[in-house]
């Protein structure tokens, strides 16, 4: 499957945004104190994952000409 350079940069930036958010998530002491998985705000975490991916992908798509 061939993709344009602009699309490739958008996907890579989206993944990079997810990695950054995941790093912040792992270093959140208040969230890590919730021992039970049922206490974790999963819907909020999934919405942040989607927002980080989409925001970074859009930024990568718009700024791909600069790379």
Biopython code that builds the backbone (N, CA, C, O; Angstrom):
import numpy as np
from Bio.PDB.StructureBuilder import StructureBuilder

atoms = [
    (1, "UNK", "N", (0.839, -1.172, 0.000)),
    (1, "UNK", "CA", (0.000, 0.000, 0.000)),
    (1, "UNK", "C", (0.891, 1.244, 0.000)),
    (1, "UNK", "O", (1.733, 1.419, 0.880)),
    (2, "UNK", "N", (0.698, 2.066, -0.959)),
    (2, "UNK", "CA", (1.483, 3.292, -1.068)),
    (2, "UNK", "C", (0.705, 4.435, -0.437)),
    (2, "UNK", "O", (-0.514, 4.531, -0.577)),
    (3, "UNK", "N", (1.416, 5.278, 0.243)),
    (3, "UNK", "CA", (0.801, 6.453, 0.842)),
    (3, "UNK", "C", (1.658, 7.666, 0.507)),
    (3, "UNK", "O", (2.859, 7.553, 0.263)),
    (4, "UNK", "N", (1.029, 8.798, 0.502)),
    (4, "UNK", "CA", (1.770, 10.017, 0.195)),
    (4, "UNK", "C", (2.659, 10.396, 1.380)),
    (4, "UNK", "O", (2.397, 9.986, 2.510)),
    (5, "UNK", "N", (3.692, 11.166, 1.124)),
    (5, "UNK", "CA", (4.538, 11.609, 2.235)),
    (5, "UNK", "C", (3.746, 12.404, 3.274)),
    (5, "UNK", "O", (4.015, 12.302, 4.471)),
    (6, "UNK", "N", (2.789, 13.179, 2.829)),
    (6, "UNK", "CA", (1.958, 13.955, 3.753)),
    (6, "UNK", "C", (1.161, 13.024, 4.660)),
    (6, "UNK", "O", (1.051, 13.280, 5.860)),
    (7, "UNK", "N", (0.605, 11.955, 4.111)),
    (7, "UNK", "CA", (-0.142, 10.982, 4.904)),
    (7, "UNK", "C", (0.754, 10.229, 5.875)),
    (7, "UNK", "O", (0.368, 9.951, 7.010)),
    (8, "UNK", "N", (1.969, 9.901, 5.408)),
    (8, "UNK", "CA", (2.909, 9.188, 6.279)),
    (8, "UNK", "C", (3.316, 10.060, 7.462)),
    (8, "UNK", "O", (3.403, 9.574, 8.590)),
    (9, "UNK", "N", (3.566, 11.343, 7.212)),
    (9, "UNK", "CA", (3.923, 12.248, 8.302)),
    (9, "UNK", "C", (2.751, 12.394, 9.262)),
    (9, "UNK", "O", (2.953, 12.448, 10.476)),
    (10, "UNK", "N", (1.537, 12.457, 8.742)),
    (10, "UNK", "CA", (0.356, 12.580, 9.606)),
    (10, "UNK", "C", (0.218, 11.361, 10.508)),
    (10, "UNK", "O", (-0.063, 11.504, 11.698)),
    (11, "UNK", "N", (0.411, 10.172, 9.963)),
    (11, "UNK", "CA", (0.297, 8.946, 10.756)),
    (11, "UNK", "C", (1.406, 8.876, 11.809)),
    (11, "UNK", "O", (1.147, 8.533, 12.963)),
    (12, "UNK", "N", (2.621, 9.197, 11.418)),
    (12, "UNK", "CA", (3.744, 9.155, 12.367)),
    (12, "UNK", "C", (3.547, 10.183, 13.474)),
    (12, "UNK", "O", (3.826, 9.894, 14.638)),
    (13, "UNK", "N", (3.077, 11.365, 13.136)),
    (13, "UNK", "CA", (2.821, 12.381, 14.165)),
    (13, "UNK", "C", (1.695, 11.944, 15.085)),
    (13, "UNK", "O", (1.744, 12.204, 16.287)),
    (14, "UNK", "N", (0.677, 11.283, 14.539)),
    (14, "UNK", "CA", (-0.406, 10.770, 15.370)),
    (14, "UNK", "C", (0.083, 9.740, 16.361)),
    (14, "UNK", "O", (-0.293, 9.771, 17.532)),
    (15, "UNK", "N", (0.920, 8.828, 15.900)),
    (15, "UNK", "CA", (1.489, 7.812, 16.787)),
    (15, "UNK", "C", (2.398, 8.466, 17.831)),
    (15, "UNK", "O", (2.403, 8.060, 18.993)),
    (16, "UNK", "N", (3.155, 9.464, 17.421)),
    (16, "UNK", "CA", (4.019, 10.171, 18.372)),
    (16, "UNK", "C", (3.185, 10.865, 19.448)),
    (16, "UNK", "O", (3.582, 10.896, 20.612)),
    (17, "UNK", "N", (2.047, 11.417, 19.072)),
    (17, "UNK", "CA", (1.160, 12.033, 20.044)),
    (17, "UNK", "C", (0.633, 11.015, 21.042)),
    (17, "UNK", "O", (0.516, 11.310, 22.232)),
    (18, "UNK", "N", (0.312, 9.810, 20.561)),
    (18, "UNK", "CA", (-0.140, 8.749, 21.458)),
    (18, "UNK", "C", (0.961, 8.329, 22.422)),
    (18, "UNK", "O", (0.700, 8.083, 23.599)),
    (19, "UNK", "N", (2.179, 8.247, 21.930)),
    (19, "UNK", "CA", (3.305, 7.847, 22.784)),
    (19, "UNK", "C", (3.547, 8.892, 23.873)),
    (19, "UNK", "O", (3.804, 8.542, 25.025)),
    (20, "UNK", "N", (3.465, 10.169, 23.510)),
    (20, "UNK", "CA", (3.655, 11.227, 24.498)),
    (20, "UNK", "C", (2.560, 11.162, 25.562)),
    (20, "UNK", "O", (2.850, 11.265, 26.754)),
    (21, "UNK", "N", (1.304, 10.991, 25.140)),
    (21, "UNK", "CA", (0.212, 10.899, 26.111)),
    (21, "UNK", "C", (0.368, 9.668, 26.994)),
    (21, "UNK", "O", (0.123, 9.736, 28.199)),
    (22, "UNK", "N", (0.770, 8.547, 26.411)),
    (22, "UNK", "CA", (0.971, 7.332, 27.195)),
    (22, "UNK", "C", (2.087, 7.531, 28.222)),
    (22, "UNK", "O", (1.995, 7.024, 29.340)),
    (23, "UNK", "N", (3.130, 8.259, 27.854)),
    (23, "UNK", "CA", (4.202, 8.566, 28.805)),
    (23, "UNK", "C", (3.703, 9.409, 29.959)),
    (23, "UNK", "O", (4.049, 9.156, 31.113)),
    (24, "UNK", "N", (2.885, 10.421, 29.653)),
    (24, "UNK", "CA", (2.297, 11.229, 30.730)),
    (24, "UNK", "C", (1.375, 10.389, 31.597)),
    (24, "UNK", "O", (1.328, 10.565, 32.815)),
    (25, "UNK", "N", (0.650, 9.488, 30.979)),
    (25, "UNK", "CA", (-0.285, 8.639, 31.709)),
    (25, "UNK", "C", (0.447, 7.722, 32.678)),
    (25, "UNK", "O", (-0.013, 7.515, 33.801)),
    (26, "UNK", "N", (1.567, 7.176, 32.263)),
    (26, "UNK", "CA", (2.325, 6.283, 33.128)),
    (26, "UNK", "C", (2.980, 7.017, 34.293)),
    (26, "UNK", "O", (3.241, 6.417, 35.336)),
    (27, "UNK", "N", (3.243, 8.297, 34.123)),
    (27, "UNK", "CA", (3.904, 9.066, 35.175)),
    (27, "UNK", "C", (2.927, 9.837, 36.056)),
    (27, "UNK", "O", (3.343, 10.702, 36.826)),
    (28, "UNK", "N", (1.631, 9.534, 35.954)),
    (28, "UNK", "CA", (0.620, 10.211, 36.765)),
    (28, "UNK", "C", (0.441, 9.451, 38.075)),
    (28, "UNK", "O", (-0.163, 8.379, 38.086)),
    (29, "UNK", "N", (0.958, 9.994, 39.181)),
    (29, "UNK", "CA", (0.890, 9.249, 40.442)),
    (29, "UNK", "C", (-0.529, 9.075, 40.960)),
    (29, "UNK", "O", (-0.826, 8.059, 41.589)),
    (30, "UNK", "N", (-1.413, 10.034, 40.716)),
    (30, "UNK", "CA", (-2.792, 9.897, 41.193)),
    (30, "UNK", "C", (-3.501, 8.756, 40.471)),
    (30, "UNK", "O", (-4.277, 8.016, 41.076)),
    (31, "UNK", "N", (-3.231, 8.619, 39.185)),
    (31, "UNK", "CA", (-3.868, 7.546, 38.422)),
    (31, "UNK", "C", (-3.270, 6.196, 38.777)),
    (31, "UNK", "O", (-3.981, 5.192, 38.817)),
    (32, "UNK", "N", (-1.979, 6.164, 39.033)),
    (32, "UNK", "CA", (-1.341, 4.895, 39.371)),
    (32, "UNK", "C", (-1.702, 4.423, 40.775)),
    (32, "UNK", "O", (-1.501, 3.251, 41.093)),
    (33, "UNK", "N", (-2.233, 5.312, 41.628)),
    (33, "UNK", "CA", (-2.668, 4.909, 42.953)),
    (33, "UNK", "C", (-4.004, 4.183, 42.912)),
    (33, "UNK", "O", (-4.365, 3.501, 43.872)),
    (34, "UNK", "N", (-4.735, 4.317, 41.826)),
    (34, "UNK", "CA", (-5.998, 3.593, 41.689)),
    (34, "UNK", "C", (-5.670, 2.131, 41.396)),
    (34, "UNK", "O", (-5.374, 1.765, 40.258)),
    (35, "UNK", "N", (-5.725, 1.317, 42.419)),
    (35, "UNK", "CA", (-5.290, -0.070, 42.278)),
    (35, "UNK", "C", (-6.282, -0.915, 41.500)),
    (35, "UNK", "O", (-5.885, -1.844, 40.796)),
    (36, "UNK", "N", (-7.539, -0.614, 41.615)),
    (36, "UNK", "CA", (-8.558, -1.399, 40.944)),
    (36, "UNK", "C", (-8.770, -0.851, 39.536)),
    (36, "UNK", "O", (-8.903, 0.359, 39.351)),
    (37, "UNK", "N", (-8.802, -1.736, 38.549)),
    (37, "UNK", "CA", (-8.999, -1.294, 37.169)),
    (37, "UNK", "C", (-10.377, -0.663, 36.979)),
    (37, "UNK", "O", (-10.577, 0.128, 36.056)),
    (38, "UNK", "N", (-11.321, -1.008, 37.843)),
    (38, "UNK", "CA", (-12.640, -0.421, 37.755)),
    (38, "UNK", "C", (-12.677, 1.039, 38.171)),
    (38, "UNK", "O", (-13.612, 1.761, 37.825)),
    (39, "UNK", "N", (-11.671, 1.478, 38.908)),
    (39, "UNK", "CA", (-11.615, 2.871, 39.348)),
    (39, "UNK", "C", (-10.986, 3.787, 38.305)),
    (39, "UNK", "O", (-11.057, 5.010, 38.429)),
    (40, "UNK", "N", (-10.382, 3.213, 37.294)),
    (40, "UNK", "CA", (-9.716, 4.015, 36.266)),
    (40, "UNK", "C", (-10.768, 4.659, 35.363)),
    (40, "UNK", "O", (-11.738, 3.997, 34.994)),
    (41, "UNK", "N", (-10.603, 5.915, 35.004)),
    (41, "UNK", "CA", (-11.557, 6.589, 34.113)),
    (41, "UNK", "C", (-11.292, 6.213, 32.644)),
    (41, "UNK", "O", (-10.767, 7.024, 31.880)),
    (42, "UNK", "N", (-11.653, 4.998, 32.260)),
    (42, "UNK", "CA", (-11.304, 4.474, 30.934)),
    (42, "UNK", "C", (-11.923, 5.274, 29.797)),
    (42, "UNK", "O", (-11.271, 5.496, 28.776)),
    (43, "UNK", "N", (-13.164, 5.709, 29.952)),
    (43, "UNK", "CA", (-13.782, 6.463, 28.856)),
    (43, "UNK", "C", (-13.033, 7.783, 28.625)),
    (43, "UNK", "O", (-12.832, 8.198, 27.483)),
    (44, "UNK", "N", (-12.627, 8.428, 29.709)),
    (44, "UNK", "CA", (-11.868, 9.668, 29.578)),
    (44, "UNK", "C", (-10.499, 9.409, 28.956)),
    (44, "UNK", "O", (-10.045, 10.182, 28.113)),
    (45, "UNK", "N", (-9.844, 8.337, 29.362)),
    (45, "UNK", "CA", (-8.533, 7.994, 28.811)),
    (45, "UNK", "C", (-8.637, 7.708, 27.317)),
    (45, "UNK", "O", (-7.790, 8.157, 26.545)),
    (46, "UNK", "N", (-9.664, 6.967, 26.897)),
    (46, "UNK", "CA", (-9.839, 6.665, 25.466)),
    (46, "UNK", "C", (-10.144, 7.929, 24.663)),
    (46, "UNK", "O", (-9.679, 8.068, 23.532)),
    (47, "UNK", "N", (-10.914, 8.844, 25.232)),
    (47, "UNK", "CA", (-11.179, 10.108, 24.532)),
    (47, "UNK", "C", (-9.907, 10.928, 24.375)),
    (47, "UNK", "O", (-9.692, 11.545, 23.331)),
    (48, "UNK", "N", (-9.060, 10.940, 25.403)),
    (48, "UNK", "CA", (-7.789, 11.651, 25.292)),
    (48, "UNK", "C", (-6.877, 10.993, 24.254)),
    (48, "UNK", "O", (-6.190, 11.690, 23.508)),
    (49, "UNK", "N", (-6.867, 9.650, 24.201)),
    (49, "UNK", "CA", (-6.086, 8.968, 23.171)),
    (49, "UNK", "C", (-6.541, 9.391, 21.784)),
    (49, "UNK", "O", (-5.714, 9.700, 20.927)),
    (50, "UNK", "N", (-7.846, 9.406, 21.558)),
    (50, "UNK", "CA", (-8.374, 9.805, 20.249)),
    (50, "UNK", "C", (-8.032, 11.262, 19.942)),
    (50, "UNK", "O", (-7.645, 11.590, 18.821)),
    (51, "UNK", "N", (-8.177, 12.132, 20.941)),
    (51, "UNK", "CA", (-7.892, 13.553, 20.719)),
    (51, "UNK", "C", (-6.411, 13.776, 20.430)),
    (51, "UNK", "O", (-6.061, 14.570, 19.556)),
    (52, "UNK", "N", (-5.548, 13.087, 21.154)),
    (52, "UNK", "CA", (-4.105, 13.248, 20.924)),
    (52, "UNK", "C", (-3.722, 12.748, 19.534)),
    (52, "UNK", "O", (-2.931, 13.384, 18.838)),
    (53, "UNK", "N", (-4.288, 11.598, 19.129)),
    (53, "UNK", "CA", (-3.962, 11.068, 17.811)),
    (53, "UNK", "C", (-4.455, 12.006, 16.718)),
    (53, "UNK", "O", (-3.707, 12.345, 15.801)),
    (54, "UNK", "N", (-5.709, 12.423, 16.816)),
    (54, "UNK", "CA", (-6.265, 13.281, 15.764)),
    (54, "UNK", "C", (-5.573, 14.642, 15.716)),
    (54, "UNK", "O", (-5.267, 15.145, 14.634)),
    (55, "UNK", "N", (-5.328, 15.233, 16.871)),
    (55, "UNK", "CA", (-4.666, 16.536, 16.887)),
    (55, "UNK", "C", (-3.263, 16.484, 16.308)),
    (55, "UNK", "O", (-2.872, 17.349, 15.525)),
    (56, "UNK", "N", (-2.513, 15.473, 16.695)),
    (56, "UNK", "CA", (-1.147, 15.345, 16.175)),
    (56, "UNK", "C", (-1.157, 14.989, 14.691)),
    (56, "UNK", "O", (-0.310, 15.467, 13.936)),
    (57, "UNK", "N", (-2.109, 14.155, 14.265)),
    (57, "UNK", "CA", (-2.185, 13.789, 12.849)),
    (57, "UNK", "C", (-2.555, 14.995, 11.992)),
    (57, "UNK", "O", (-1.998, 15.180, 10.910)),
    (58, "UNK", "N", (-3.481, 15.808, 12.463)),
    (58, "UNK", "CA", (-3.850, 17.014, 11.707)),
    (58, "UNK", "C", (-2.676, 17.984, 11.649)),
    (58, "UNK", "O", (-2.396, 18.564, 10.600)),
    (59, "UNK", "N", (-1.996, 18.156, 12.766)),
    (59, "UNK", "CA", (-0.819, 19.036, 12.766)),
    (59, "UNK", "C", (0.251, 18.505, 11.824)),
    (59, "UNK", "O", (0.866, 19.280, 11.092)),
    (60, "UNK", "N", (0.484, 17.195, 11.830)),
    (60, "UNK", "CA", (1.458, 16.604, 10.923)),
    (60, "UNK", "C", (1.061, 16.769, 9.473)),
    (60, "UNK", "O", (1.910, 17.031, 8.620)),
    (61, "UNK", "N", (-0.235, 16.618, 9.182)),
    (61, "UNK", "CA", (-0.724, 16.779, 7.813)),
    (61, "UNK", "C", (-0.536, 18.215, 7.330)),
    (61, "UNK", "O", (-0.123, 18.455, 6.195)),
    (62, "UNK", "N", (-0.845, 19.159, 8.207)),
    (62, "UNK", "CA", (-0.739, 20.570, 7.813)),
    (62, "UNK", "C", (0.710, 21.037, 7.713)),
    (62, "UNK", "O", (1.031, 21.898, 6.895)),
    (63, "UNK", "N", (1.574, 20.477, 8.534)),
    (63, "UNK", "CA", (2.960, 20.949, 8.574)),
    (63, "UNK", "C", (3.922, 20.053, 7.794)),
    (63, "UNK", "O", (5.135, 20.249, 7.858)),
    (64, "UNK", "N", (3.393, 19.071, 7.057)),
    (64, "UNK", "CA", (4.252, 18.113, 6.355)),
    (64, "UNK", "C", (5.136, 18.795, 5.306)),
    (64, "UNK", "O", (6.222, 18.298, 5.008)),
    (65, "UNK", "N", (4.709, 19.879, 4.764)),
    (65, "UNK", "CA", (5.505, 20.578, 3.762)),
    (65, "UNK", "C", (6.767, 21.211, 4.333)),
    (65, "UNK", "O", (7.678, 21.561, 3.583)),
    (66, "UNK", "N", (6.829, 21.359, 5.636)),
    (66, "UNK", "CA", (7.992, 21.971, 6.257)),
    (66, "UNK", "C", (9.132, 20.974, 6.472)),
    (66, "UNK", "O", (10.271, 21.383, 6.702)),
    (67, "UNK", "N", (8.843, 19.688, 6.401)),
    (67, "UNK", "CA", (9.863, 18.667, 6.683)),
    (67, "UNK", "C", (10.631, 18.318, 5.430)),
    (67, "UNK", "O", (11.530, 17.478, 5.471)),
]
sb = StructureBuilder()
sb.init_structure("model")
sb.init_model(0)
sb.init_chain("A")
sb.init_seg("    ")
for serial, (resi, resn, name, xyz) in enumerate(atoms, 1):
    if name == "N":
        sb.init_residue(resn, " ", resi, " ")
    sb.init_atom(name, np.array(xyz, "f"), 0.0, 1.0, " ", f" {name:<3s}", serial, name[0])
structure = sb.get_structure()
